[in-house]
């Protein structure tokens, strides 16, 4: 989707300023927001791509006016409301009014470290031979899907070079297309594509800059 979240290459937002010695969390509530996100993700009510899609779907003024973890919280609240896990009043005052609904899994405190170390691998058996190879030039399709996508808007229609082939992975666009489990995976080959800055932004861009983007095979085509 062409949402406000896809800000790469846009003017008017100022430079990205790195914070020296930045702490992991700037406030205690951010730590809790991360914990809640992990705990609710582990229930199996949604997947990581549905979480991303929920964040991307926030109203532009809300998204731009919210900090990083505030965006996470607002998206999680939306996902919970949609699935009947909490209503607006409960989220507002923190008082449970309806009985808790059963969930597929519960992430308990003693299992968190092991779960984070294990991760959730997305590599799957390849459905077909890879269409592209390292060193090959490809063009990012000029696509504008309504739903979730991981192809940045600023590379669409531009030509780059494949530098890595990662194997077949769960295709994010399809993974976020169904709101309830079982979630479709439709794995596709995943590539790292390098674009020259001048290819993306014209002759005024820094000729020494390159941008790497991980792109699934359906995002790419052979240049004309």
N, C-alpha and C positions, 0 to 999 in steps of 0.2 A: 504494500500500500504506500501511497505517496503522502505519508503523514509528517507532522512537524518533527517527529523523532529523527527523521532522516536528514540531519543537518550538515553532513559532510560537504565541504566546498561552498557553503552558503556564506554570503557576505553579511556584515552588520552585527555579528554576534561577538566580535572581538577575538583576540588571540586566546589560545588555551594556555593558561598560566599554571605551571606545576607548583604545588605547595611543598616547600622544603621540609623534610622530616615529617611528612603528613602522617597523622595517626590513622590506624585502621578505622576508627569511628570517631566522629566529632561530638557525639552525645550518646548517652546511654540508650535512648530510644532507638537509635540506629542499630545498635547491637541486637535489641529485641526484634526489630523489624526483619533483620536477616534471619534470626532464629525462627520467627513465625513463618517466613517464606520457605525455609527449608522444611519445617515441620509439615506445613500444608502441602508442599510439593510431594512429600513422601506418602501422602494419603492416597495418591493415585487418582484424585478427582480431576486433575489436569496435568499437562506435561509442560516442559520448559518452553516449547514454542507457543503454546497457548498463553503462558505467562507473559512472554515477550509481546505477543499480539495484544493482550489486554493493556499493557503499558503503552503500546503504540496507538491504541484506540482512545486514550484519554483526550478530552477536549484540548485544543491547542493552548488556550490560556492556562488551563490547569497544569498541563505538561511543562510549559515554559516557566510557570510560576512556582514549580515544586522542586525541591532538592532531590538528589538521587534516590535516597531511601524513602522519601515521601511518595515518589512515583511508584516504587515497589509496593508500598502499603495501599495506595489508592487502587492499583490494579488488582491486588489480592482481595480487597474488599469487593470489587466488582465481580471477580470470579466466585467468591463465596455467596454473594447475593443471587447470582445467576443459577447456582446449584442448590439453593435453599438451605445453605449451611448457616446463614445468619441473615437477619433482615436489617433494614436501615436503622431502626430504633436500637437494636442490640449493638450495632457498630458505633452508634452515637454515644451511648452511655455505658457500654460494657456490661449490661445486665442481660443474662440469658432468659428468654421468655418462652422458648419452645424446647422440647426435649432434643438432646443431641442426636444427630443422625449417625448411623454406623458408617465407618470408612474401611477401605480395603486394608490399609496398613497404618501403623502408628510408629513414628520415629521417637524412641525413648532416649533420654539423655545419655545413658550409658552406651548407646549404639551410634552416637553421632560421629565420633572420630573415625570409626571403622567405615561408616557409610560415606563420609567425605573422602577418605583414602581410596575407597573402592570406586567411587564415581559412578557414572552411568554411561558406559561406552555406547557410541552410536554407530560404530562400524558394523556392517552386515554383509552377507555373501553378495557378490556382484551379480546382478540380474543378466548382464551381457558384457562383452568385452568393452574396454574403455574406448571412447570415440576419439579422444585426443591424447597427445603424448608430450613429454617435456620438450621444450624448444619450439613447439608449434604456436603459430599466431592464431588467436581467436578473437572474436568480437562479442562483447556482452550484448545480449539482446535488448532492444529498446522496448521493454515491457513495462506495463503499468497495471499490475494486478490489483484487484479490489481487496484481497485478503493479505495475510502475512507473507512477507518475502525477506530473504537475507541478501538480496542483490542491491547494493547501494545505488541510489538514483544517479549519482555523479559519474558512474562508470558506464551506464547504459548507452549503447550505441557506439562505444569506443573500443579500440583494438589494443590488446595486450599480448603477453607471451606467457605460456604455461611454464612454471618452474618446478612444480611439485605435483605428484599424483598421490592422493591420500587413500585411495580405495573407495569402496561404496559405503555411503552413510545415509542414515535416516534423512529423508528430504523434508526440510523444515516447512516448506509451503504446504505440503500435504498433511504433515504432522499436526498442524494448527487448524486444519480445515474442518475437523469434527469435534464438537464440544465435549462429548462424553466418551469414556472408554467402551470398547477397545479402540485405540487410536491407530489410524492408518500410518504406515511407515514409508512405503514405496521408495526404497533406497535407490540412490543414483551415485555415480562417480563424482567425487569431490576433488577439485583442483585448486592450487594457488596460482593466481594470475597476476603478473606484474604489469602495471601501466606507467608510462612516463607521464610526468606532470604536465608537460606541454601537449600531450595527446588529450589529456582531460580538460585543461583550462586554457590552452592556447599559448602563443609565443611569449606572452608576458610572464608565464610561470617559470619557476626556477628549473633550469635544464638539468640540474644535478639530483632532483627529487624524483623518487619513484614511489608508487603506492601498490601494496600487495593486498589482494582481495581473495578470500576463499569463496569459490563459486561452484555450485553443482552443475552438472552437465546440461540440464534443461535451460540454464541461464545463458549458455554459450552457443555460438554458431561459427561456421567457417566464414571469414571475411570474403566479400564479393570481389 
